Amino acid sequence: METRGESSAAVAAHSFYISSPYLGLQKEREQVKQLITRRYHAYRDSYGGSTEPVVETCQGDVRRSDHYILILGERYGSRRPEHGSKSVTELEFEAAIESGRSPHAFFLNFVTDSRNGIERDPEAIQALEAFRKRVRKHCIPLDCQDMPDGRTGWEVFVEGITSLAASPPARPGDTQTPPNGRTYTTADLDAWVAQHHQALEQAFLAIPSVQQRRVHVPLDVRLTQAGAEAPSEPMLLQPEHLEQLLAHGASQVLLISGDGGTGKTSLAFRIARWLMEGQPGGVRRLPVLIETALAENETVADRAAAWLNAQLPGASKVLDPALVEALLRQKRLIPILDHVSELPEEARQRLLRHLPSGLVIATSRNLDDGYRERPLSRIEPLQIATDRLQSFFLDYLRQRGQGEALKDDDLVPAQNQLRRIVGDKPITALLAQMFIDDVIAKRRQGLLSGSVPELMLSYVKRVDTPSDPGMRQRAGMVIDGPLVQKALKVLALASHHQESPESRPRFQPLVFPTWLAERALAAADGLALALAEQRQALLGYLVALRLLHHPGADDSELRFPLDPLADYLAALRQLERLEADSAGDGSVWQGFLADLEGRSVEERELMRGFLLALRDCCVERSKGRALAMPPDAPDRLGRLGFLDPEEERYRLALQRARKWMWELGVPVASERRDAIAKLAAMAAEGADAGEQRAVRTVASERLALALRDGELPIEERSEAATVLGLIGGEVAVAALEQVMGEENQTVALRRAAAEALGLSAAGEGQSEKHRKEITAALELQLRSRAVDVLVGEESNWDQIDAELPLLQGAARALQLAASRELPLLGSGPGRVVPMLTLAALYKADSKMLECCTEVLEEVQVWRLPLPQGQQLEMVLVPGGEYTIGSPKGEAGKLECYSWTPESKELDKEPLRPVRLAPLAMARFPITQAQWAAVAGLEPGLKTAPGTFEPKGLWEAHGQPGCLPVDSVSWTVCQKWLAQLNRWLAEHWREQGLAGEAPDMRLPGEGEWEAACRAQSETPFQFGDT
């Protein structure tokens, strides 16, 4: 904690150099780094993940560190012939001794990496022993070995490092007086801040970048404190979360990292306002914004001092450098380094080498820009959750003083439109702000933007509205909207095309020199800016409207105020150039994509915003017209930008599923059933895998509760059962089996549960174990009960109604479950599927019907494959002699032929024998889905000729296309069969089957009646009526 009156020179972090052989000790090195930074000290590690570091660099870093830590295990390390075959580690040790650094040595008598941690070269083993003896002459190493008190060697090692980090030895110069003899106490610093606070706060808030981000809507972040092993859970950042950073005297970095548009800079300025207000802790602090690269010999402290000198009113002399250093060290002056990752590599390294003492806040697209040598805390702003979009819109409008601009009824359509245009990408704070501004601007007239590129251009149009129209008249030209848009695209691409050290475009929204801007404008086709004064006038206009700004103190550099705007404008221009340069064969595109795919992961992380912006532009421009762009370009760009299409679709599906889950609790039945239907569509077999996964994640337990909720209508509970069947999984199956077996539930609900179990067993995601368990439960249900009852005109029908539907549901479910594993027709024995039959025989003596059910156990079933994954279920009709027709005295027979007087005495269906060859016949009528699969193979047939339309969830989502096809003539059926036979002939061998493909046709009269009658002698196969 700080103590008022304490000298500012007394508090500073120590820096430790970590020296060891690289191979075999990575775990130990990482542990040391963590323990050092946990105590707010810094470390140097010249390896940086390389096994071949530059010796001179390592020795220089040793000399610049306060302390030297040596870790020796069972390896000597990389030997350098040019240095007498000494290892890099021993050469570092020599540098520590020569520079007066007392070594802190740890000899490890344990090995955590047996593969790489043991030396096997005899010469290296001998050199290691000699090195150990040399070390013992200069210090007393800590032998890290298992101890009699039970501590392991690892625990001894950790305790030793922890103790060293907690109480490091004093360094030379810790108590020295500054060169000018002046020492500033915390009281001196607080008094200086109080005197100049108002002027410096006003100056900071007047910076264009700060003004442009004066509205900040708080969103969830993840905070990782220095030394913490894992980030916090998502939370709203509060001033007290920064207390640890400010209270401790050690130098630290607070890195705000994330993609463009997530609000990194806005959050940094929000923190700056807290600091100026004295939050946390009641101590006022002053932020200093650094947006541009340091000059050759400039430090961050120099830049801060220059800004203070420029802003203080009536300053008669330059500030004392010792005062500036004390303000920085005591965290009264907080530098904010904005857009660090967008700096050129050389400038970024220069900035990192000249970080001052105290606290530094940095924003970057990188997770780590090289701050590993001092304690690093990280804040990651998160995207906007879909369920928070409306509240974000309202908070944003209130902060802008437009709280009444949109009514509640406007928010839902606005939210839905933003979801549509964003698609499978996260919604950032900037994107949501730009969209809601667009909605307000166009709510009375004009169409809303239909894509993110359109939204960016709409933003440019909205900003390009000068209060004085005369501003457009400059240098003998009129600066109109089209000129502004094209110029901005040219400038954005020029910024993105600045080259890396490897002489390749960096594709990042970089600061760019004014001369580069003028050169790009002069070279662009169609701008007609031949005169230098015209180009300068246009740049001045763009700066005046804040579509560009000068980040530094002079006018030599330019920058786009919003990174995503720069990315999208550059992407639009890049797409125009690729299309203009293409010869139609896609070669220019392929070369461009190949170059991007050859970039390293680190490069692509920095250009991710541009890559995804170009992907969006490609998708938008490809609508409605042909492009030279390869069809797979958007997907390739998405992968380059680390966009996992499946995970993004899952994330968006999760948001939709949660929305429908919310609506399951509303008191309006029609809205609840609509929500169930939406969930069914997401869970259906043809739905996206991300949608199916999302519904399974959020809906199973809630729908299981709805299934058992006796206060809900049966129809609603039955639909919940259908969705549970589509979802599958342990929760769904357990709920369905429970309801199916409960005698106190209605038979309709129990049948729905049974059929849903069949859906679950037939589903793709069901495990084999669950499938067998479901089948066993259904077969038990089918066999454990039977209908055997005499019914009259008004008696005992209720008993059939109470028993038969459940049996029918179980039988249907078993058919669905078996359909997944039926053997191919012609591949061997079929699968026996239990089938339910119902017989209704007339008893003349009692004038009643005897209704009874029976489960057939011997019928084998095969499958015949159809296009698009459809199949026919086939059964074998044995060959032999059959009797068809009906006897003369059969009740009801003559009714069929009494339409004309002359037909009354005719017997058109006499009993007669027929001999049939064996044949296979489809179990069920051809369904709409089966018809469409074959009809779509060739032109000429309608894929949906019928009139039946699906009603309810089962027909729409449970078994889509399961209704029988209708309204087709005999001639049309023959064409359909011909297409099917041609397809079977082409694909039969692909199924692994020998012989000829079966010839499919309509059955003849004898075949149909023999199969349908199934050797029964009653008027109907199932009995007398």
NUDRENZA-622436 format. One line per 8 residues: their letters; for each residue x, y, z of C-alpha. Coordinates in steps of 0.1 Angstrom, whole numbers, plus 2048, in hexadecimal, padded with zeros to 3 digits. Each point is the difference from the previous one (the first is absolute). Example, Ala and Ser with C-alpha at 12.3 -4.5 7.8 and 13.67 -1.06 7.14 Angstrom:
BEGIN
as	87B 7D3 84E  80E 822 7F9 .
//
This chain:
BEGIN
metrgess	800 800 800  80B 824 7FA  80C 815 81E  7FC 825 7FD  821 813 805  814 7E2 7F5  81B 808 7E6  7F5 7F6 7DD .
aavaahsf	823 7F2 7FA  7FC 7E5 81A  7E6 7EB 7ED  807 7EE 7E0  7FE 7DD 7F2  81F 7E9 7FE  809 7EF 7E0  80D 7DC 7FF .
yisspylg	813 7EF 7E4  7F6 7DB 7FE  81D 7EA 7F4  7FF 7DB 7F9  804 7E7 7E4  7E1 803 7EA  7F8 7DB 7FA  7F2 7ED 81D .
lqkereqv	7F9 81D 817  7E3 813 7EF  7E9 7F7 81C  818 80D 81A  806 821 7ED  7DB 806 7FD  7FB 7FA 825  81B 81A 808 .
kqlitrry	7F0 81A 7E9  7DF 7FB 811  80D 803 823  814 81F 7F7  7E4 813 7EF  7E8 7F6 81C  816 816 816  7FF 81C 7E6 .
hayrdsyg	824 7FC 7F5  80C 7FE 7DC  815 7E5 7EF  816 7FD 7E2  800 7E0 7EB  816 803 7E1  7F6 7DD 7F3  7DD 80C 7F6 .
gstepvve	7F8 7DC 7F7  81F 7FC 7EB  81B 7E5 806  81A 815 7EF  801 823 810  81A 81A 7F7  81B 7FE 81B  807 825 7FF .
tcqgdvrr	7DB 808 804  7FE 7E9 81E  81F 80F 811  7F3 823 7FA  7DF 7F7 810  812 7F1 81E  813 821 805  7E0 814 7FE .
sdhyilil	7EE 7EB 81A  801 806 826  804 7DB 80A  80C 7E0 7EF  7EE 7DF 806  812 7E0 7F5  7ED 7DF 7FD  815 7E0 7F9 .
gerygsrr	7F2 7DE 7FD  80F 7E2 7EE  808 812 7DF  81E 817 7F7  7EE 812 7E4  808 80C 7DD  825 802 7FA  810 81B 7EA .
pehgsksv	820 7F6 7EE  808 825 7FA  800 805 826  817 7E3 809  7E3 7E7 800  7F1 810 81F  7DA 7FF 803  7EB 81F 7FC .
telefeaa	7F6 7FC 825  825 800 80C  806 81F 7EA  7E3 811 810  80E 7F7 822  821 810 7F6  7EE 820 7F7  7EF 801 822 .
iesgrsph	821 7FC 812  812 81A 7EB  7E3 81A 805  7FF 7FB 826  7DF 7ED 800  7FE 7E8 81D  7F4 7DE 7F3  7E2 7EE 810 .
afflnfvt	807 7DC 7F6  7E7 7E3 803  80E 7DD 7FA  7E3 7E8 7F8  803 7DC 80A  7E0 7F6 7EF  7F6 7FE 7DB  7DD 80B 7F3 .
dsrngier	808 7FA 7DB  811 7DE 7FE  802 802 7DA  813 820 7FE  80C 807 823  81D 7E6 803  822 806 7F0  80D 7E2 7ED .
dpeaiqal	820 80E 7EF  81E 7F6 815  813 821 7F9  7E1 814 809  7FC 7ED 821  824 807 809  7FB 825 7F7  7E0 801 816 .
eafrkrvr	813 7F4 81E  81C 819 7FA  7E6 81C 7FD  7EF 7F5 821  822 803 812  806 822 7F1  7DE 80C 80C  806 7F4 823 .
khcipldc	81F 817 802  7EA 81F 7FB  7E0 7F7 814  7F0 7E5 815  7E6 7EF 7E9  7DF 7F3 80E  800 7DB 7FB  7DC 7F7 7F6 .
qdmpdgrt	7FB 7DC 80B  7E7 7EC 814  803 809 825  7FC 7EB 81F  7E2 815 80B  7EC 7F3 7E1  806 81E 7E9  808 7F6 7DC .
gwevfveg	81C 80F 7EC  7E7 814 7EC  7F0 80F 81F  823 80A 80D  806 811 7DE  7DF 813 801  805 80B 824  823 80D 7F7 .
itslaasp	7F4 815 7E3  7E2 80C 814  817 80C 81C  817 812 7E8  7E3 811 7EE  7F1 80B 821  821 80F 80E  819 807 7E4 .
parpgdtq	822 80E 80B  805 825 7FE  80E 80D 7DF  81B 81A 7FC  7F1 822 7FD  7DF 7F8 811  805 81D 819  813 818 7E9 .
tppngrty	7F4 823 7FE  7F6 80D 7DD  81C 812 7ED  7F1 822 805  7FD 7FA 826  7DA 802 800  7EB 7E4 80F  7DA 802 7FC .
ttadldaw	7E9 7F1 81A  7DD 7F4 7FA  7F4 81F 811  813 815 7E7  7F2 7EC 7E3  7DC 802 80C  803 826 805  80E 804 7DC .
vaqhhqal	7E3 7EB 7F2  7E6 814 814  80E 820 7F2  800 7F5 7DC  7E4 7E7 7FF  7E5 815 7F1  814 80D 7E3  80F 7DE 7F8 .
eqaflaip	7DE 7EF 802  7F1 819 7E8  81D 7FB 7E8  7FD 7DA 801  7DA 801 7FA  805 818 7E3  816 7E7 7ED  7EC 7F5 7E0 .
svqqrrvh	803 7DB 807  7F3 805 823  7E3 816 7F5  7F6 7E7 7E6  7FD 7E5 81B  7EF 815 81B  7E4 7E7 800  809 7DF 810 .
vpldvrlt	7E6 7E5 807  80E 7E8 81B  802 7DC 7F3  80D 7E0 810  826 7FA 801  817 7E5 80C  81C 80D 817  820 7ED 805 .
qagaeaps	815 80F 81C  825 7FE 7FF  80B 7DE 80D  7DD 7F1 7FE  7FE 7DE 7F0  7DE 806 7EF  7EA 81D 7F6  7E2 80A 815 .
epmllqpe	7DC 7F7 7F6  7F0 81A 7EA  7F8 81F 814  7FA 825 7FD  820 812 807  7FF 817 81E  81A 819 80E  807 7E9 81E .
hleqllah	80C 7E5 7E8  81E 817 7F8  809 805 825  81B 7E5 800  811 810 7E2  801 822 810  807 7F7 824  820 7EC 7FA .
gasqvlli	81F 814 7F9  80E 7E9 7E6  800 809 7DB  7E4 7EF 7ED  7EE 7FE 7DE  7DB 7FF 7FC  7F9 7F2 7DD  7DE 804 7F1 .
sgdggtgk	7FF 7E7 7E3  7E7 7F4 7E7  7F4 803 7DC  7F9 821 7F0  7DF 810 80A  7FD 7EE 822  805 821 812  824 7FE 80C .
tslafria	808 825 7FB  7DE 80A 80E  806 7EB 81F  823 80F 804  7F0 823 800  7E6 7F5 818  81C 7F5 818  811 821 7FA .
rwlmegqp	7E1 813 80B  7FF 7EB 820  824 808 807  7FA 825 7FB  7E2 7FE 818  816 7F0 81B  7F2 7DC 7FC  80A 7EA 810 .
ggvrrlpv	810 80A 821  7F8 826 7FF  821 809 7EE  7FD 814 7E1  816 7F5 7E3  806 80F 7DD  7FF 7EC 7E0  817 808 7E2 .
lietalae	7F6 7F2 7DE  81B 7F3 7E9  7F2 7F7 7DD  81F 802 7EA  822 7F1 7FF  81C 80E 815  81C 813 7EE  822 7F0 7FD .
netvadra	80E 80A 821  7DF 808 812  7F2 7ED 81E  7DD 7FE 80D  80A 817 81D  80D 819 7E6  7DF 7FF 7ED  7EC 804 821 .
aawlnaql	816 81E 80A  7FB 810 7DE  7DA 7FD 803  800 80E 823  816 81E 7F6  7E9 807 7E2  7E0 7FF 814  809 813 820 .
pgaskvld	7F4 824 7FE  81B 81A 803  81C 7E7 805  81F 815 802  819 7E3 801  803 7DC 7F7  7F5 7E8 81B  81B 7F0 815 .
palveall	806 7DD 7F1  804 7F2 823  7DC 80D 807  7F3 7EE 7E1  812 7E0 80A  7F2 802 823  7DD 806 7F3  803 7E1 7EA .
rqkrlipi	810 7EA 81B  7E6 809 81A  7E4 7FA 7E7  7F4 824 800  806 802 7DB  7F2 7E3 7EC  80B 7FC 7DB  7E6 7F1 7E9 .
ldhvselp	810 7EF 7E2  7E5 7FD 7E6  801 7E8 7E2  821 7F0 80A  7FB 7E2 7E9  7FB 817 7E2  822 811 804  81C 7F4 7E8 .
eearqrll	816 7E5 810  81E 817 805  7EB 81B 810  7EE 7E7 816  820 7F2 80D  80E 823 806  7E1 808 815  803 7E0 814 .
rhlpsglv	825 807 807  7F8 822 80E  7E2 7F9 817  802 815 820  7FD 7F5 823  7DD 800 80F  7E0 7F5 7EF  7FB 7FF 7DA .
iatsrnld	7DF 7FA 7EF  802 7F2 7DD  7E6 7F6 7E6  809 7E5 7E6  7F1 7E6 7EA  81B 7E8 80D  7FE 7ED 820  824 806 807 .
dgyrerpl	815 81B 7EF  820 7F8 812  7F9 80C 824  80D 7E0 80F  81C 813 812  7E8 810 818  7E0 7F6 812  7E3 7FF 7E7 .
srieplqi	7DB 803 808  7E8 7FB 7E4  7DC 80B 7F8  7ED 7F0 7E4  7E0 812 7F6  7E6 7E7 7F6  7E7 801 7E3  7DC 80A 806 .
atdrlqsf	7E9 7E3 80A  7E1 7FE 7EB  7EA 802 81E  810 821 80A  7FD 812 7DE  7E1 813 80A  80E 80C 821  820 80A 7ED .
fldylrqr	7EC 815 7E8  7ED 811 81C  820 807 814  811 80E 7E2  7E3 817 7F6  7FC 80C 824  825 80A 802  7FC 813 7E0 .
gqgealkd	7E1 812 80D  7E9 7ED 7E8  7EF 7E9 818  7DE 806 7F0  80C 7FC 7DC  7F4 7DD 7FD  7E1 7F0 810  7FF 7DD 80F .
ddlvpaqn	7EE 7F3 7E0  81E 80C 7EB  81A 7EE 814  7F7 7DC 7F7  800 806 7DA  820 813 803  810 7E4 813  7F4 7E6 7E7 .
qlrrivgd	80D 815 7E2  823 803 811  801 7DB 805  7F8 7FA 7DB  81B 817 7F2  81B 7F4 818  7F9 7DB 7F8  818 7E8 810 .
kpitalla	817 81A 810  800 80F 823  7EF 821 806  819 81A 80C  7F8 820 813  80B 816 7E3  7EA 7EC 7E7  7E2 803 817 .
qmfiddvi	805 826 804  804 806 7DB  7E1 7EB 7F9  7EA 812 819  80C 822 7F3  7F6 7F3 7DD  7DE 7F6 80C  7F9 822 80F .
akrrqgll	80D 813 7E2  7E9 7EB 7E8  7E2 7F9 816  7EB 819 7ED  80D 7F9 7DD  81A 7EB 7EF  807 7DB 801  815 7F1 81D .
sgsvpelm	822 7F3 7F7  7FE 7DB 7F5  824 7F7 807  81E 80B 814  812 80F 7E2  7E0 814 7F9  7FF 80B 824  824 80D 7FE .
lsyvkrvd	7F8 814 7E1  7E0 80D 810  815 80C 81D  817 813 7E8  7E1 811 7F0  7F2 809 822  821 810 80B  805 811 7DE .
tpsdpgmr	7E6 81B 807  812 820 807  7ED 81B 813  80C 819 7E6  7FA 7F3 7DC  81A 818 7F5  81B 7EA 80F  7FC 7E9 7E2 .
qragmvid	80D 81C 7E9  826 7FD 802  81D 805 7E9  7E9 805 7E2  7ED 7E0 804  7E0 7F3 811  806 7E5 81A  7E1 7EB 7FC .
gplvqkal	7F5 7DF 810  80D 7E8 7E5  822 811 801  802 7FD 826  7F8 7DB 7FF  818 7F7 7E5  81C 815 80F  7FB 7F0 822 .
kvlalash	802 7DD 7F0  820 809 7EE  80F 80E 820  7F5 7E2 815  811 7E8 7E8  81F 815 7FF  802 7FE 826  7FB 7DB 7FF .
hqespesr	819 7FB 7E4  81D 80E 814  81B 7E5 800  80D 7EA 81B  826 7FA 804  7FA 7E2 7E9  7F4 819 7E5  7DC 7F4 800 .
prfqplvf	7E1 814 806  7F6 7FF 825  7DA 804 7FA  7FC 812 821  7F0 823 807  822 811 805  80A 824 805  80C 80C 7DE .
ptwlaera	814 81F 7F6  7EF 81D 7EE  817 7FC 7E2  7F4 7DC 7FC  7DC 80C 800  807 81A 7E6  812 7E7 7EA  7E4 7E7 802 .
laaadgla	7E6 81A 7F7  814 80C 7E2  804 7DD 7F3  7DC 7F5 804  7EB 7FD 7E1  7E0 815 7FE  808 819 81B  80E 81B 7E9 .
lalaeqrq	816 810 81B  81D 80A 7EA  809 81F 815  812 7FD 821  7EA 81C 80F  7E1 7EC 7F7  80D 7E1 812  809 814 81E .
allgylva	7DE 811 800  7EF 7DE 7FF  815 7F3 81D  7F8 820 814  7DB 7FB 7F9  802 7DC 80D  812 80A 81F  7E8 81D 806 .
lrllhhpg	7E3 7E7 7FF  814 7E7 816  7FF 7E5 7E6  826 802 804  815 810 81C  824 809 808  80B 7EA 81D  81F 814 807 .
addselrf	808 824 809  807 809 7DC  7EF 7F9 7DE  819 7E7 7F3  7EC 7E1 808  7DC 7F5 7FB  7EA 7E5 80E  7DD 7F3 7FD .
pldplady	7ED 807 821  7F0 7DD 800  813 7E0 7F7  7E2 7EC 7F3  7F7 81D 7E9  823 800 7F2  7FF 7DA 7FC  7DF 800 7ED .
laalrqle	809 81D 7EA  822 7F0 7F8  7EE 7DF 7F9  7E7 811 7E8  81D 80F 7ED  814 7E0 800  7E2 7EE 7F1  7FC 81A 7E5 .
rleadsag	825 7FC 7F7  7FF 7DA 800  7E1 800 7E9  80F 81B 7E9  821 7ED 7FC  7F1 7DE 7FB  800 7F1 7DD  7E2 7EA 808 .
dgsvwqgf	814 7E1 808  803 808 825  827 7FF 7FF  803 823 810  7E9 7F5 81C  812 7DF 805  822 812 803  7F2 819 819 .
ladlegrs	7F0 7E4 816  820 7EB 7FD  814 81D 80D  7E9 804 81E  800 7DB 807  826 801 801  800 819 81D  808 7F6 823 .
veerelmr	7E6 7FD 81B  80E 81F 811  7FC 814 7E0  7DD 7F4 7FA  7F6 808 824  808 824 7F9  7EE 802 7DF  7E1 7ED 80C .
gfllalrd	7EA 81E 7FE  809 806 7DC  7FD 7DB 7F6  7DD 7FD 80F  7F6 822 7F1  80B 7F4 7DD  7ED 7E0 806  7E0 814 807 .
ccverskg	806 816 7E1  804 7E1 7EA  7E0 7F1 80D  7ED 820 7FB  80E 807 7DD  7FA 7DD 7F4  7DA 804 803  7F0 803 7DF .
ralamppd	81E 802 7E9  81D 7EB 7F5  823 808 80D  823 7F4 7F7  802 7F7 825  804 7DA 806  7E0 7F2 810  814 7F4 81F .
apdrlgrl	810 822 806  7E8 80B 81D  806 7DF 812  826 802 7FB  801 824 80D  7EB 7F6 81E  818 7E4 809  81D 818 7FC .
gfldpeee	7EF 817 818  7FC 7E4 81A  7DB 800 7FB  7F4 7DD 808  7DF 7FE 7EC  7F2 7E3 815  808 811 821  7F2 822 7F4 .
ryrlalqr	7E0 7EF 7F4  7FD 7EE 821  804 820 813  7E5 812 7EC  7EA 7E1 802  804 800 826  7F4 824 801  7E1 7F7 7EC .
arkwmwel	7F9 7E0 814  801 815 821  7E8 818 7F1  7E7 7E5 7F8  806 7F1 822  7F6 821 810  7E0 800 7EC  7F7 7DD 80E .
gvpvaser	7F8 812 821  7E7 81A 7F2  7DC 7FC 80A  7F3 7FF 7DC  7FC 7DD 7F3  803 809 7DB  822 811 807  80C 7E2 814 .
rdaiakla	7F7 7E8 7E4  811 817 7E7  81F 7FF 815  7FE 7DA 801  7FD 7FF 7DA  81F 816 7FD  814 7E9 816  7F3 7E2 7EC .
amaaegad	80D 810 7E0  822 805 810  801 7DC 80C  7F3 7EF 7E1  816 7E8 7EC  808 818 7E4  808 81D 816  823 80E 804 .
ageqravr	816 7ED 819  805 820 814  7DB 804 804  7FB 7DC 80B  81C 804 819  7F2 820 80D  7DD 7F2 806  80F 7E2 811 .
tvaserla	814 817 817  7E4 817 80C  7DF 7EF 7FA  801 7DC 80C  7F8 807 825  7E7 81B 7FA  7EC 7EB 7E6  801 7E2 818 .
lalrdgel	7EF 816 81A  7E6 80B 7E6  7FA 7DC 7F7  7F6 7F8 824  7ED 821 807  7DC 7F4 805  7F4 824 7FE  80A 803 7DB .
pieersea	7E9 7F4 7E4  807 7DD 7F3  808 80D 7DD  81B 816 80E  80F 7E4 815  7FE 7E8 7E2  814 819 7EB  819 803 81C .
atvlglig	804 7DA 7FE  807 803 7DB  81B 819 805  810 7EB 81B  800 7E3 7E8  812 815 7E7  819 80C 81A  808 7DE 80F .
gevavaal	819 7FC 81C  7FD 7F3 823  7E9 81B 80E  7E8 7FE 7E3  7FF 7DA 7FE  7FB 7FC 826  7E3 819 800  7EF 7EF 7E2 .
eqvmgeen	804 7DD 80F  7F2 80B 821  7E1 810 7F0  7FA 7E2 7E9  7FF 7E9 81E  7EA 814 817  7DD 7F2 801  7F1 821 80D .
qtvalrra	80A 813 7E1  7E8 803 7E2  804 7E6 7E5  805 81B 7E6  81E 80E 813  80E 7DD 807  7FD 7F8 7DB  812 821 7F7 .
aaealgls	81B 7F7 818  804 7DE 7F1  802 80D 7DD  819 81B 80B  816 7E4 80E  800 7F1 7DD  80C 821 7F2  81B 801 81A .
aagegqse	80C 7DD 7F8  801 808 7DB  813 820 805  824 806 7F5  80D 80B 821  7F3 7E3 815  81A 7E8 80E  7FD 7DA 7F9 .
khrkeita	7FB 7FA 825  7E2 818 802  7F2 7F2 7E0  7FF 7DD 80E  7F1 80C 821  7E5 813 7EE  7F8 7E2 7E9  7FE 7E9 81E .
alelqlrs	7E8 818 812  7E9 802 7E2  7FF 7DB 7FA  7F8 7FA 825  7E3 819 7FC  7F4 7EF 7E1  801 7DD 80E  7F4 807 823 .
ravdvlvg	7DD 808 7F7  7E7 7F5 7E5  7DD 808 7F5  7E7 7E3 802  7DC 80D 805  7DD 7FC 7F3  7F0 820 7F4  7DD 809 7F6 .
eesnwdqi	7F0 81E 7F2  805 814 820  813 7EA 818  825 7FB 808  80D 818 7E5  810 815 81C  816 7E2 809  80E 7FE 7DD .
daelpllq	805 826 800  813 7FD 821  817 7E4 7F4  804 800 7DA  810 822 7FA  81D 7F9 818  807 7DF 7EE  7FE 811 7DE .
gaaralql	818 81A 80D  819 7E7 80C  7FE 7EC 7DF  805 820 7EC  81E 809 816  810 7DE 7FB  7FC 804 7DB  812 821 802 .
aasrelpl	81B 7F2 816  806 7E3 7E9  800 815 7E0  823 80C 809  810 7DE 7FF  7ED 7EC 7E6  817 7EA 7E9  801 808 7DB .
lgsgpgrv	7E8 7ED 7EA  813 7E3 7F1  81C 800 81A  7F4 7E3 815  7E6 7FA 81B  7E9 81D 809  7FA 80E 822  7E3 7F3 814 .
vpmltlaa	7EB 81E 80B  7E3 7FA 818  7DF 809 7EF  7DF 806 810  7E0 7F2 7EF  7DC 805 80A  7E5 7E7 7F8  7DA 808 802 .
lykadskm	7EB 7E1 7FC  7DA 7FF 801  7F0 7E8 819  7DE 7F7 7F3  7F4 7F1 820  806 820 814  7FD 818 7E3  820 810 80C .
lecctevl	824 805 7F3  81D 7EF 810  81D 819 7FD  822 7F3 808  824 80A 7F9  81E 7EA 7F9  825 807 7FC  80F 7EF 7E2 .
eevqvwrl	824 7F5 807  80B 7F0 7DF  7FE 81B 7E5  821 80A 7F2  806 823 7F3  81B 80E 7E8  807 822 7F2  803 80C 7DC .
plpqgqql	815 820 7FD  7F3 81E 7EF  810 821 7F6  806 81B 81B  803 7E7 81C  7DB 7F4 7FD  7F8 7DB 801  7E3 7E8 7FA .
emvlvpgg	7F9 7E5 81A  7FA 7DF 7EE  7F1 7DF 80B  801 7DF 7EE  7DF 7F1 7F2  808 7DB 7FC  7F9 7EF 7DF  7E5 7E6 7FD .
eytigspk	7DA 7FB 7FA  7E8 81A 80F  7DA 803 7FF  7F3 822 7F6  7DD 80E 7FC  7E3 7FB 817  7E3 7E7 804  7DE 809 7F3 .
geagklec	7EF 803 821  819 817 810  7EE 81D 811  804 821 7EE  80E 7F1 7E0  7E3 809 7E9  801 824 80C  81F 805 7EB .
yswtpesk	7EE 7F7 7E0  7DD 80E 804  807 821 7EE  7ED 7F4 7E1  7E3 7E8 7FD  811 7E8 7E8  81E 7FC 818  7EC 7F3 81D .
eldkeplr	803 7DB 7F7  824 800 7F4  81C 7F1 816  81E 815 7F7  817 7F3 81C  7F9 7DA 802  816 7EA 816  81D 7F4 7EA .
pvrlapla	823 7F3 805  820 813 7F4  824 7F4 800  819 81B 808  826 801 7FF  811 80E 81F  801 826 801  80A 81C 817 .
marfpitq	7E7 81C 807  802 821 812  7F0 800 822  7F1 822 7FD  7F2 817 7E4  81A 816 7EF  804 81F 815  804 824 7F4 .
aqwaavag	825 800 80A  807 7DF 7ED  7EE 80D 7E1  813 821 801  822 7EE 803  7FA 7EC 7E0  7EC 81A 7EC  81C 81A 805 .
lepglkta	819 7E9 7EE  7F5 80B 7DD  7EA 81C 7F2  7DC 7FA 7F8  7F1 7F4 820  7F1 816 81C  812 7FA 820  7E1 80A 814 .
pgtfepkg	7E1 7F6 7EC  7E9 7F8 81D  7E7 814 815  807 7F3 823  811 81A 815  811 7F9 822  7ED 808 81F  810 800 821 .
lweahgqp	824 7FB 80C  802 7DB 7F7  7F9 805 7DB  813 821 7FD  820 7F7 815  7FD 7DD 810  7FD 7ED 7DF  7FF 81B 7E5 .
gclpvdsv	7F3 7F4 7DF  7F0 7E1 810  7DE 806 7F1  7F7 7EA 7E2  803 810 7DE  7DF 805 7EE  7F2 80E 7E0  817 7ED 7E9 .
swtvcqkw	7F4 7EC 7E2  80A 7DD 7F5  815 80F 7E4  812 818 817  807 7E2 818  810 7ED 7E3  817 81D 7F9  809 802 824 .
laqlnrwl	808 7DB 802  815 803 7E0  815 81B 810  804 7EB 820  80B 7E1 7ED  81A 814 7EC  80E 80E 821  801 7DE 810 .
aehwreqg	812 7F1 7E2  81B 81C 803  804 7FE 825  7FA 7DC 809  824 7F5 800  809 81E 816  7EB 7EF 81C  818 7E3 7FF .
lageapdm	7E6 7E8 7F1  806 7E7 7E5  7E8 7F7 7E4  7E7 816 7EE  7EC 81C 810  7DC 7F7 807  7E6 80B 7E7  7E6 815 812 .
rlpgegew	7DC 801 7F2  7DC 803 80C  7F1 7DF 80D  7E7 7ED 7EB  7DD 7F8 80C  809 7DD 80D  820 80D 810  7EF 81C 812 .
eaacraqs	7E3 7EC 80D  815 7E2 80A  817 817 813  7E5 815 810  7EA 7E2 809  81D 7ED 811  7ED 7DF 7FC  7E2 80D 814 .
etpfqfgd	7DD 7F5 7F5  7EC 81D 80F  7F3 81E 7EB  81D 815 80E  823 7F5 80A  7F8 80A 824  7DE 7EF 802  7DC 804 7F8 .
t	7FD 826 802 .
//
